[in-house]
Amino acid sequence: MAAKKQSVDDPPSVDDSSQDWDSFVTQHGDVEAEAEDIDWKKMAPDEKALARYQRKQDESLEKHAEKWSWMKDKKHKQMFAEIEGRLQGAMGKGSFYWVDRRVFDQVFDRLTLLSIFKLMKKGIIDTVEWPIARGKEAHVFRGEGEEGAIAVKIFHTSNAVFKSLVQYIEGDPRFSGLKRRHRDLVTIWVRKEHRNLIRMHREGLRVPEPIGLLNNVLVMEYIGDAKGPSPKIREIEVEEPQLVYDYLLYFLAVCWQRARLVHADFSPYNILWHDSKPLVIDVGQAVTTQHPRSREFLVRDIERLITWAKSQGLEVTTADALYDILNTDPGELWAEEEE
């Protein structure tokens, strides 16, 4: 009988009779003899490198301990014990165990925890749950407030990213006497986003409703559902792009003519699709029309809108859009009953 042809997928055949020590040494060599030739001194760890590594580990532990040393204070321990159960989601425990604990360590420093504690005492925040967005300037968490779901935007206090955003603050008459210390910039930025939301919301524009703020914490309306936040407009297929374009042009016109603001970062990344309508977010960098660079920022916003519109197959131009925003009554660009 012919021998069975071995498939490439079959395991190699093993002759059990050859698997004794002598035959193994004959095939692979004397391992013990080879081991005698190894220079074990060369394989030993570098003592200096080990010492450096240990030193770095110790320094890291000391810094981490210093970061949270204020929690040993009786008053602060009592404060945290009171709100700890209401931060379970953000801490990666309880129903939201999947949240990375590093997020908590990165975001919730002393100032933030004290601010959240006070906002909880005021009834503005009940719980802080899972993170729904993060950026260089802030993390946003879904939470619960007196009237349901809220968004808790926590601006970072431990990095210098806000120094690059001074261009959106200097020249704004609402924030004269600007101080360049990082913590001051953070506080000003939070107040700026809150004021911009109030102005836009007052004009009936689709932006999250501002609810409250304290130091580096901004509380506003949550845009989404129980499953998660609403998608960005760049992430969905828009069925009627002309209607969406008309509303976004109207948005920029109302900002300029009535709210006296320019968004200054008007892109598909900052426009959500909620309840089958566009809704604009991240208005912290918005400047007043008195800002020396307001027209430059307006043209940039229009160019981004035109780029999106053309990607949707619309025939529009920057020149026409700019004319309409500056000169046409917003009511002629879009009307509520046309939705």
C-alpha positions in Angstrom: 0.0 0.0 0.0 1.3 3.4 -0.9 2.3 5.7 2.0 -0.1 8.5 2.8 1.0 11.8 1.5 1.5 14.3 4.3 -0.4 17.6 4.0 1.4 20.8 4.8 -1.3 21.4 7.4 -0.6 18.0 9.1 1.7 18.0 12.2 5.1 16.5 11.6 5.3 12.8 12.4 7.1 11.9 15.6 9.0 8.6 16.1 8.4 7.9 19.8 11.2 5.3 19.9 13.8 8.0 19.3 12.8 10.3 22.1 15.4 9.3 24.6 18.1 11.6 26.1 21.0 10.2 24.1 19.2 10.6 20.7 18.1 14.1 21.7 21.7 15.1 22.5 22.9 13.6 19.2 20.3 15.6 17.3 20.5 19.0 19.2 23.9 19.0 20.9 24.9 18.8 24.5 23.0 21.7 26.0 24.7 21.5 29.4 28.1 21.5 27.7 27.1 24.6 25.7 25.8 26.3 28.9 29.3 26.1 30.4 30.6 28.4 27.6 28.1 31.2 28.3 29.6 34.4 29.8 27.1 35.0 32.6 28.8 38.3 33.6 27.8 39.8 30.3 24.2 38.6 30.8 24.0 40.1 34.3 21.8 43.3 34.6 23.6 46.7 34.5 23.6 47.8 38.2 23.8 51.5 37.2 20.8 51.1 34.8 18.9 49.3 37.5 19.6 52.1 40.0 18.5 54.7 37.5 15.3 52.8 36.8 14.6 52.4 40.6 15.3 56.1 41.1 12.7 57.1 38.4 10.2 54.7 39.9 10.7 56.2 43.3 10.4 59.8 42.0 7.2 58.8 40.1 5.7 57.3 43.2 6.6 60.4 45.3 5.1 62.7 42.7 1.9 60.6 42.6 1.7 60.6 46.4 2.2 64.4 46.5 -0.6 64.9 43.9 -3.1 63.2 46.3 -1.5 64.2 49.6 -4.1 66.9 50.1 -6.7 64.1 50.4 -5.2 63.1 53.8 -6.5 66.4 55.2 -9.6 65.6 57.3 -11.8 68.2 55.6 -11.0 66.9 52.1 -11.3 63.3 53.1 -14.8 64.0 54.4 -15.6 65.9 51.2 -14.5 63.1 48.9 -16.2 60.4 51.0 -19.4 62.4 50.5 -19.2 62.5 46.7 -17.2 59.4 46.0 -20.3 57.3 45.3 -21.5 59.9 42.8 -18.3 59.7 40.8 -18.3 55.9 40.4 -18.6 56.0 36.6 -15.7 58.5 36.2 -13.6 56.4 38.6 -14.1 53.2 36.6 -16.2 51.4 39.2 -19.7 50.2 39.6 -21.9 50.1 36.5 -19.2 51.9 34.5 -16.3 49.6 35.4 -14.9 49.8 31.8 -13.8 53.4 32.2 -10.0 53.7 32.4 -8.9 54.8 35.9 -6.1 56.8 34.3 -8.8 59.2 33.0 -9.8 59.9 36.6 -6.2 60.5 37.6 -5.6 62.8 34.7 -8.6 65.0 35.1 -9.8 65.1 38.7 -7.2 67.1 40.6 -7.9 69.1 43.8 -9.5 72.1 42.1 -11.7 70.0 39.9 -13.0 67.8 42.8 -13.6 70.9 45.0 -15.5 72.5 42.1 -17.6 69.4 41.5 -18.3 69.1 45.2 -19.7 72.7 45.3 -21.7 72.2 42.1 -23.2 69.1 43.7 -24.1 71.1 46.8 -25.9 73.6 44.6 -27.9 70.8 43.0 -26.4 71.5 39.5 -24.6 68.1 39.4 -26.0 64.9 40.9 -23.6 62.3 39.4 -20.6 62.3 37.0 -20.6 59.2 34.8 -18.7 58.0 31.8 -16.5 60.2 29.4 -18.1 61.0 26.1 -15.4 63.2 24.5 -11.9 64.3 25.1 -9.5 66.8 23.7 -6.4 68.7 24.4 -8.2 71.3 26.4 -10.9 69.2 28.2 -12.7 66.0 28.9 -16.5 65.8 28.7 -18.5 63.4 30.9 -22.1 62.4 30.8 -23.8 63.1 34.1 -27.1 63.5 35.8 -28.6 66.8 37.1 -31.8 67.9 38.6 -33.7 67.6 35.3 -32.0 64.6 33.7 -28.8 64.0 31.6 -26.1 66.7 31.6 -22.7 67.1 30.0 -19.9 68.0 32.5 -17.0 69.6 30.6 -13.8 69.6 32.7 -11.0 71.7 31.4 -7.4 70.5 32.2 -5.5 72.5 34.7 -2.1 70.7 34.4 -0.9 71.5 30.9 0.0 74.5 28.9 -2.3 74.0 25.9 -4.2 77.2 26.6 -1.2 79.4 25.9 -1.7 78.6 22.2 -5.3 79.8 22.5 -4.5 83.3 23.7 -5.2 84.6 20.2 -8.9 84.0 20.8 -8.9 85.9 24.1 -6.6 88.9 23.5 -8.7 91.6 21.8 -12.0 90.4 23.3 -13.3 93.4 25.3 -15.1 91.1 27.7 -11.8 89.8 29.0 -9.5 92.8 29.3 -6.5 92.8 31.7 -5.6 89.2 30.6 -3.2 87.3 32.9 -1.0 84.7 31.3 -0.8 82.3 34.2 -2.1 78.9 33.1 -4.8 78.6 35.7 -6.1 82.1 34.9 -6.3 81.2 31.2 -8.3 78.1 32.0 -10.8 80.1 34.2 -11.1 82.8 31.5 -11.6 80.1 28.8 -14.4 78.4 30.7 -16.2 81.8 31.4 -15.7 82.6 27.7 -17.4 79.4 26.5 -20.2 79.9 29.0 -20.9 83.5 27.8 -20.7 82.5 24.1 -23.3 79.7 24.8 -25.6 82.2 26.5 -25.4 84.6 23.6 -26.1 82.0 21.0 -28.8 80.3 23.0 -30.5 83.6 23.5 -30.7 84.0 19.8 -32.4 80.7 19.4 -29.4 79.0 17.8 -28.9 75.2 18.2 -26.2 74.9 20.8 -26.1 73.1 24.1 -28.0 75.0 26.8 -25.5 76.3 29.4 -26.5 75.2 33.0 -23.7 76.3 35.3 -20.0 76.7 35.8 -17.3 77.0 38.5 -13.6 77.4 38.0 -12.6 74.8 35.4 -15.9 72.9 35.3 -18.7 73.8 32.8 -22.1 72.1 33.0 -24.4 72.1 30.0 -27.2 70.2 28.2 -26.2 66.7 27.2 -26.6 66.1 23.5 -27.3 62.4 22.9 -29.3 59.5 24.2 -28.8 56.7 26.7 -26.5 54.9 24.3 -24.1 57.7 23.8 -23.5 61.2 22.4 -24.9 62.3 19.1 -22.6 61.7 16.1 -20.7 64.4 14.4 -22.0 65.6 11.0 -18.9 64.2 9.3 -19.8 60.7 10.6 -23.3 60.4 9.0 -24.8 60.6 5.6 -26.9 63.7 5.2 -30.0 63.1 3.2 -30.9 66.8 2.5 -27.6 68.7 2.5 -29.1 71.9 1.0 -31.4 72.3 4.1 -28.4 71.7 6.4 -26.2 74.1 4.5 -29.0 76.8 4.6 -29.3 76.4 8.4 -25.5 76.5 9.0 -25.3 79.7 6.8 -28.1 81.1 8.9 -26.2 80.1 12.0 -23.1 82.1 11.0 -25.3 85.1 9.9 -27.2 85.2 13.2 -23.9 85.0 15.1 -22.4 87.9 13.2 -25.5 90.2 12.9 -27.3 89.5 16.2 -25.1 87.8 18.7 -22.1 89.7 17.4 -19.9 86.6 17.5 -17.7 84.5 15.2 -17.4 80.8 15.9 -13.8 80.7 14.8 -13.6 76.9 14.5 -16.7 76.0 12.4 -16.0 72.5 11.0 -17.8 69.2 10.7 -15.9 68.1 13.8 -17.8 70.7 15.9 -21.3 70.1 14.5 -23.4 67.3 15.9 -26.4 65.6 14.2 -29.1 65.5 16.9 -32.8 64.8 16.3 -32.2 64.9 12.6 -30.8 68.5 12.8 -27.4 70.1 13.0 -26.3 71.4 16.4 -23.1 73.4 17.0 -20.7 72.7 19.9 -17.3 73.8 21.2 -17.8 77.6 21.1 -15.0 78.5 23.6 -12.9 80.0 20.9 -15.7 82.2 19.5 -14.7 85.8 19.4 -16.8 89.0 19.3 -17.1 91.0 16.1 -14.9 93.7 17.7 -12.0 91.3 17.9 -9.2 92.5 15.6 -9.1 89.1 13.8 -12.9 88.5 13.7 -13.3 88.9 9.9 -10.3 86.6 9.3 -11.9 84.0 11.5 -15.2 84.5 9.8 -13.8 83.9 6.3 -12.1 80.7 7.6 -15.4 79.5 9.0 -17.1 80.1 5.7 -14.4 78.3 3.8 -14.8 75.2 6.0 -18.6 75.3 5.5 -18.1 75.6 1.7 -15.7 72.7 1.7 -18.3 70.5 3.5 -21.1 71.7 1.2 -19.1 70.9 -2.0 -18.3 67.4 -0.6 -22.1 67.0 -0.4 -22.5 67.9 -4.1 -23.7 71.5 -3.6 -22.6 74.3 -5.9 -21.8 77.2 -3.5 -19.0 79.8 -3.3 -17.2 81.6 -0.5 -18.0 85.0 -2.0 -21.7 84.4 -2.1 -21.8 83.0 1.5 -19.8 85.9 2.8 -22.1 88.4 1.2 -25.2 86.7 2.7 -23.7 86.5 6.2 -22.8 90.2 6.2 -25.7 91.7 4.3 -28.8 89.4 4.1 -31.4 89.3 6.8 -30.9 85.8 8.4 -34.7 85.2 8.1 -34.3 85.1 4.4 -31.6 82.4 4.6 -33.5 79.9 6.6 -36.9 79.9 8.4 -38.1 77.6 11.2 -41.2 76.5 9.4 -39.1 75.2 6.5 -37.7 72.3 8.6 
